[in-house]
Amino acid sequence: MTTQDLGPAELITLVFPGERADPGVAGVLAELAAGRDIRLLDLVFVIRTSGDLVRITGAREDLDDIGLGAFQVSTPKLISEHDLGPVRAWLRPGTSAAVVAYEHSWARRLARAVRDAGGMVMLGRSSGRAQVVAEPAAAAWETEV
């Protein structure tokens, strides 16, 4: 896979109040991955047990035990130890997180169409909206758990 074959990619961290993912979240992830708008590149599940041990499960391992079932990822090992450091530091005992790397496939298809028309995509940037939404949500979650 070349850089031109890959559309804009992002990481999202989904935090759960327990050591398993919610089946409803797993269902939505599976639905999104089966569609055309995003492609699931990699997934890593991090658990901080009630005994304060950290367990990491990659997408190529059995995800049934943690409530995520089976996912096909196109770029395993994309999520690095560097990406997981802040997640490990933030998780409290008895909580878990799914770190998901995904590609905006629609943007790759659009860029290809623009190139085929003789044009080019000049600049693509994330708005930072996820950060704006995540900070108040994290603060609220901390007071609830």
Protein Blocks (a to p, Z undefined) as FASTA:
>chain_A
ZZklpccddddddddedjbdcfklmmmmmmmmmmmmbccfbdcdddddfkopacdddfkb
cfklnonapaddfbghklcfklmmmmmmmpcghiacdddddddfklmmmmmmmmmnopac
fbdcdehlmmmmmmmmmmmmmmmZZ
